[in-house]
Amino acid sequence: MSLIIALLLPLGLLLIALAGAAAYFRADHGETVRGAGPAPGRRGLVAMLRGGPLGRLSPFWRFTVVAAGALAVAYGIGAALGPVAVASQPFDDWVYEGTVDRQIGSWKKLNEVITDVSTSWLVRGTCVGAVLMLALVWRRHRWLPAAAMGVMLFASHYLVLGLTYLMDRPAPPNSGGTYPSGGNVRVVAVYGIVAIFFFLSARTGRRGRVIGWTVLALLAWIEAYSRTYLAVHWVTDVIAGLVFGVLLLVALNLATRVALGDEDPAVDLAGPQPAHTYGERAPQQATQRPTGRAARRAARRAPQQATQRAASGAPGPGRPGGTT
């Protein structure tokens, strides 16, 4: 039985890798992501949020308002799942006793190493490195990666603490792990938001996104298995951590999409524009007309220019050879 429990880790990794490979070969490698606009199936919610009162706000305030509301919803769902986890204590006890009594020394040491994939310094360092790299790529809204990742680090720590104090659930024996598992939240939420921003910047196709999400799923399984095998958390705390991490990721992904819309932050408005966004034709640029002082100066010069054209016989508006 000890060997079977140990084999659950490589078996889970194999199944995730096979599922990712199947999705990779089924994906259309020719489709590339242009800009930050959502995929067609997600356009409805983003368009609805941008089309209402939020549409009159700047991208910063759109991000702030949507992030605050979505994170509040995520916290509410996490709080509602707490009593479900507490009611599952008999199942937690069964998994705990079956795991602790069958731990293998060398396998336990390996899990003590791989569980550090969620350690705070590694997660924060990943965010700092990602923000610095994205600052070199993005031409507009350079504040957004730092803001989104900073909010995610805050939420994955303090919202988890809020749920911990709210539930006040006793930890497993000889452990400080509580509801929900913070390590699982960080792996899914923080690494997930980093992946999303690189998807936006690199204009990856479906196959690129499949690879990214598969890697994230592998890391999540490693963290979930190791926390359970080491008996640091109840298994329902681990599951709740994964779910809450997904909720945080969805919340800040939505806020990012609403803030950017269909813009491509890696393209300078003054430079060449991409031909399309998510398969759509780019909107035609409107003719730039002078405004303010430039408009008044052009109005004063117009009669003089018309007189000069008439005197020289040069074509002008309404004359043969002129523009109509």
C-alpha positions as CSV (number, residue, x, y, z in Angstrom):
1,M,0.0,0.0,0.0
2,S,2.9,2.4,0.7
3,L,4.2,1.9,-2.8
4,I,0.8,2.5,-4.3
5,I,0.5,5.8,-2.4
6,A,3.9,6.8,-3.5
7,L,3.1,6.0,-7.2
8,L,0.2,8.4,-7.1
9,L,2.6,11.3,-7.7
10,P,4.2,10.1,-11.0
11,L,0.8,8.6,-12.1
12,G,-0.9,12.0,-11.7
13,L,2.0,13.7,-13.5
14,L,1.7,11.2,-16.4
15,L,-2.0,11.7,-16.8
16,I,-1.7,15.5,-16.8
17,A,1.1,15.3,-19.4
18,L,-1.0,12.9,-21.6
19,A,-4.0,15.2,-21.4
20,G,-1.8,18.2,-22.3
21,A,-0.3,16.3,-25.2
22,A,-3.7,15.4,-26.5
23,A,-4.9,19.0,-26.2
24,Y,-1.7,20.2,-27.9
25,F,-2.2,18.0,-31.0
26,R,-5.9,18.8,-31.2
27,A,-5.2,22.6,-31.1
28,D,-5.0,24.7,-34.2
29,H,-1.4,25.8,-34.1
30,G,-2.0,28.4,-36.8
31,E,-4.1,30.7,-34.5
32,T,-2.1,33.3,-32.8
33,V,-3.1,35.7,-30.0
34,R,-3.2,39.3,-31.1
35,G,-3.5,41.7,-28.3
36,A,-5.2,41.2,-25.0
37,G,-8.8,40.6,-26.1
38,P,-10.6,37.6,-24.8
39,A,-11.3,34.5,-26.8
40,P,-14.7,34.6,-28.6
41,G,-16.4,32.5,-25.9
42,R,-15.5,35.1,-23.2
43,R,-16.3,38.3,-25.1
44,G,-19.8,38.6,-23.6
45,L,-18.9,39.3,-20.0
46,V,-15.9,41.6,-20.9
47,A,-18.0,43.5,-23.4
48,M,-20.8,43.9,-20.9
49,L,-18.5,45.3,-18.3
50,R,-16.8,47.6,-20.7
51,G,-20.0,48.8,-22.2
52,G,-21.6,50.0,-19.0
53,P,-20.5,52.8,-16.7
54,L,-17.0,51.2,-16.5
55,G,-16.5,52.1,-20.1
56,R,-16.2,55.8,-19.1
57,L,-13.3,55.0,-16.7
58,S,-9.6,54.9,-17.4
59,P,-8.0,51.4,-17.7
60,F,-6.5,51.8,-14.2
61,W,-9.9,52.4,-12.6
62,R,-11.6,49.7,-14.7
63,F,-9.0,47.2,-13.4
64,T,-9.4,48.5,-9.8
65,V,-13.1,48.3,-9.7
66,V,-13.4,44.9,-11.4
67,A,-10.6,43.4,-9.4
68,A,-12.2,44.5,-6.1
69,G,-15.6,43.1,-7.0
70,A,-14.3,39.9,-8.4
71,L,-12.0,39.2,-5.4
72,A,-14.9,39.9,-3.1
73,V,-16.9,37.2,-4.9
74,A,-14.0,34.8,-4.8
75,Y,-13.6,35.4,-1.0
76,G,-17.3,34.8,-0.5
77,I,-17.2,31.5,-2.4
78,G,-14.1,30.4,-0.4
79,A,-15.9,31.2,2.9
80,A,-19.0,29.2,1.7
81,L,-16.8,26.2,1.0
82,G,-15.3,26.2,4.5
83,P,-18.2,24.5,6.2
84,V,-18.2,21.8,3.5
85,A,-14.5,21.1,4.3
86,V,-15.3,20.9,8.0
87,A,-18.2,18.5,7.4
88,S,-15.8,16.2,5.5
89,Q,-13.6,15.6,8.6
90,P,-14.2,11.8,8.6
91,F,-12.8,11.7,5.0
92,D,-9.8,13.8,6.1
93,D,-9.1,11.5,9.0
94,W,-9.2,8.5,6.8
95,V,-6.7,10.0,4.3
96,Y,-4.5,11.3,7.1
97,E,-4.2,8.0,8.9
98,G,-3.8,6.0,5.7
99,T,-1.0,8.3,4.6
100,V,1.0,8.9,7.8
101,D,1.1,5.2,8.6
102,R,2.5,4.3,5.2
103,Q,5.1,7.0,4.6
104,I,8.4,5.9,3.0
105,G,11.5,7.7,4.4
106,S,13.3,8.6,1.2
107,W,10.0,9.5,-0.6
108,K,9.1,11.8,2.3
109,K,12.4,13.6,1.9
110,L,11.8,14.0,-1.8
111,N,8.4,15.5,-1.0
112,E,9.9,17.9,1.5
113,V,12.0,19.3,-1.4
114,I,9.4,19.5,-4.1
115,T,6.8,21.1,-1.9
116,D,9.0,24.3,-1.8
117,V,7.7,25.1,-5.3
118,S,5.2,27.3,-3.5
119,T,7.6,28.9,-1.1
120,S,7.1,32.7,-0.7
121,W,10.5,33.8,-1.8
122,L,10.3,31.8,-5.0
123,V,6.8,33.1,-5.8
124,R,7.7,36.7,-5.2
125,G,10.9,36.4,-7.1
126,T,9.0,35.0,-10.1
127,C,6.7,38.0,-10.0
128,V,9.6,40.5,-9.8
129,G,11.4,38.8,-12.7
130,A,8.2,38.7,-14.8
131,V,7.5,42.4,-14.2
132,L,11.0,43.4,-15.2
133,M,10.8,41.3,-18.4
134,L,7.4,42.6,-19.4
135,A,8.5,46.2,-18.9
136,L,10.9,45.6,-21.8
137,V,8.1,44.2,-24.0
138,W,5.0,46.3,-23.2
139,R,4.8,49.7,-24.9
140,R,1.6,50.8,-23.1
141,H,-0.1,50.2,-19.8
142,R,3.3,49.1,-18.3
143,W,1.7,49.6,-14.8
144,L,-0.7,46.7,-15.3
145,P,1.6,43.6,-14.9
146,A,3.1,45.1,-11.7
147,A,-0.4,46.0,-10.4
148,A,-2.0,42.7,-11.2
149,M,0.9,40.6,-9.7
150,G,1.1,42.8,-6.7
151,V,-2.6,42.5,-6.1
152,M,-2.4,38.7,-6.6
153,L,0.5,38.4,-4.0
154,F,-1.6,40.5,-1.6
155,A,-4.8,38.4,-2.2
156,S,-3.1,35.0,-2.1
157,H,-1.7,35.9,1.3
158,Y,-4.2,38.1,3.2
159,L,-7.4,36.7,1.8
160,V,-6.1,33.2,2.7
161,L,-5.4,34.5,6.2
162,G,-8.9,36.0,6.4
163,L,-10.4,32.6,5.5
164,T,-8.1,30.9,8.1
165,Y,-9.3,33.2,10.9
166,L,-12.9,32.9,9.7
167,M,-13.0,29.1,9.8
168,D,-10.6,28.6,12.7
169,R,-10.3,25.0,11.7
170,P,-7.9,22.8,13.8
171,A,-4.8,21.7,11.9
172,P,-3.7,18.1,11.5
173,P,-1.6,16.7,14.4
174,N,2.0,18.1,14.5
175,S,1.2,20.6,11.8
176,G,0.3,24.2,11.3
177,G,-1.6,23.8,8.1
178,T,-5.0,25.3,8.1
179,Y,-7.9,26.0,5.7
180,P,-7.3,26.6,2.9
181,S,-3.8,25.5,1.8
182,G,-1.9,28.7,1.1
183,G,0.8,26.8,-0.9
184,N,-1.8,25.5,-3.4
185,V,-3.4,28.9,-3.7
186,R,0.0,30.5,-4.5
187,V,0.9,27.9,-7.1
188,V,-2.3,28.2,-9.1
189,A,-3.0,31.9,-8.6
190,V,0.4,33.6,-8.8
191,Y,2.1,31.4,-11.4
192,G,-1.2,31.4,-13.3
193,I,-1.3,35.2,-13.6
194,V,2.3,35.3,-14.6
195,A,1.5,32.8,-17.4
196,I,-1.5,34.9,-18.5
197,F,0.6,38.0,-18.9
198,F,3.2,36.2,-21.0
199,F,0.4,34.8,-23.2
200,L,-0.7,38.4,-23.8
201,S,2.9,39.6,-24.5
202,A,4.2,36.7,-26.7
203,R,1.0,36.4,-28.8
204,T,1.1,32.6,-28.3
205,G,-1.3,30.4,-30.2
206,R,-3.5,27.8,-28.7
207,R,-0.7,25.3,-28.6
208,G,1.5,27.7,-26.6
209,R,-1.3,28.2,-24.1
210,V,-1.9,24.5,-23.8
211,I,1.8,24.1,-22.9
212,G,1.6,26.9,-20.3
213,W,-1.6,25.5,-18.7
214,T,-0.2,22.0,-18.7
215,V,3.0,23.1,-16.8
216,L,0.8,25.0,-14.3
217,A,-1.3,21.8,-13.8
218,L,1.8,19.8,-13.2
219,L,3.0,22.2,-10.6
220,A,-0.4,22.3,-8.9
221,W,-0.4,18.5,-8.7
222,I,3.1,18.4,-7.2
223,E,2.1,20.8,-4.5
224,A,-1.2,19.2,-3.8
225,Y,0.3,15.7,-3.5
226,S,3.3,16.8,-1.4
227,R,1.2,18.7,1.1
228,T,-1.1,15.8,1.5
229,Y,1.7,13.2,1.7
230,L,3.6,15.2,4.3
231,A,0.3,15.5,6.3
232,V,0.8,19.3,6.5
233,H,-2.9,19.9,5.6
234,W,-6.1,18.0,5.6
235,V,-6.9,16.8,2.1
236,T,-10.0,19.0,1.9
237,D,-7.8,22.0,2.8
238,V,-5.6,21.1,-0.2
239,I,-8.6,20.9,-2.5
240,A,-10.0,24.1,-1.2
241,G,-6.6,25.8,-1.8
242,L,-6.7,24.7,-5.5
243,V,-10.3,25.9,-5.9
244,F,-9.6,29.3,-4.2
245,G,-6.5,29.7,-6.3
246,V,-8.5,29.2,-9.5
247,L,-11.1,31.8,-8.2
248,L,-8.4,34.4,-7.6
249,L,-6.9,33.7,-11.0
250,V,-10.3,34.1,-12.8
251,A,-10.9,37.3,-10.8
252,L,-7.7,39.1,-11.8
253,N,-7.8,37.7,-15.4
254,L,-11.2,39.3,-15.8
255,A,-10.0,42.6,-14.4
256,T,-7.0,42.5,-16.8
257,R,-9.2,41.8,-19.8
258,V,-11.6,44.5,-18.9
259,A,-8.8,47.0,-18.4
260,L,-7.2,46.3,-21.8
261,G,-10.1,45.3,-24.0
262,D,-8.8,44.4,-27.4
263,E,-5.6,46.5,-27.2
264,D,-2.2,44.9,-27.8
265,P,0.0,46.4,-25.0
266,A,3.1,45.3,-26.8
267,V,2.4,47.5,-29.8
268,D,3.0,51.3,-29.8
269,L,0.1,53.3,-31.0
270,A,2.5,55.5,-33.0
271,G,4.0,52.5,-34.8
272,P,2.5,49.8,-37.1
273,Q,-0.7,48.2,-35.8
274,P,-1.5,44.5,-35.9
275,A,-3.7,43.4,-38.8
276,H,-6.3,41.9,-36.5
277,T,-7.1,41.0,-32.9
278,Y,-8.2,37.4,-32.2
279,G,-9.0,36.9,-35.9
280,E,-10.8,40.2,-36.3
281,R,-9.9,43.0,-38.7
282,A,-8.4,46.0,-37.1
283,P,-10.6,49.1,-37.0
284,Q,-9.7,51.7,-39.6
285,Q,-7.9,54.6,-38.3
286,A,-9.8,57.9,-38.4
287,T,-8.3,60.8,-40.3
288,Q,-6.4,63.0,-37.8
289,R,-7.8,66.5,-37.7
290,P,-6.0,69.4,-36.1
291,T,-7.5,70.7,-32.9
292,G,-7.0,73.7,-30.6
293,R,-4.3,76.2,-31.7
294,A,-3.3,74.1,-34.7
295,A,-6.9,74.2,-35.9
296,R,-7.1,78.0,-35.6
297,R,-3.8,78.4,-37.4
298,A,-5.0,76.2,-40.2
299,A,-8.2,78.2,-40.5
300,R,-6.3,81.5,-40.9
301,R,-4.0,80.0,-43.5
302,A,-6.8,78.5,-45.6
303,P,-7.9,81.7,-47.4
304,Q,-4.3,82.6,-48.2
305,Q,-3.6,79.2,-49.6
306,A,-6.7,79.3,-51.7
307,T,-5.7,82.7,-53.1
308,Q,-2.2,81.5,-53.9
309,R,-3.6,78.4,-55.7
310,A,-6.0,80.6,-57.8
311,A,-3.2,83.0,-58.8
312,S,-0.8,80.2,-59.8
313,G,-3.5,78.1,-61.5
314,A,-2.6,75.1,-59.2
315,P,-5.4,72.5,-58.8
316,G,-7.5,72.8,-55.7
317,P,-10.7,71.5,-54.3
318,G,-13.5,71.8,-56.9
319,R,-11.0,72.6,-59.8
320,P,-10.1,70.2,-62.5
321,G,-7.4,67.9,-61.3
322,G,-8.1,68.9,-57.7
323,T,-9.6,66.9,-54.8
324,T,-13.3,66.8,-54.5
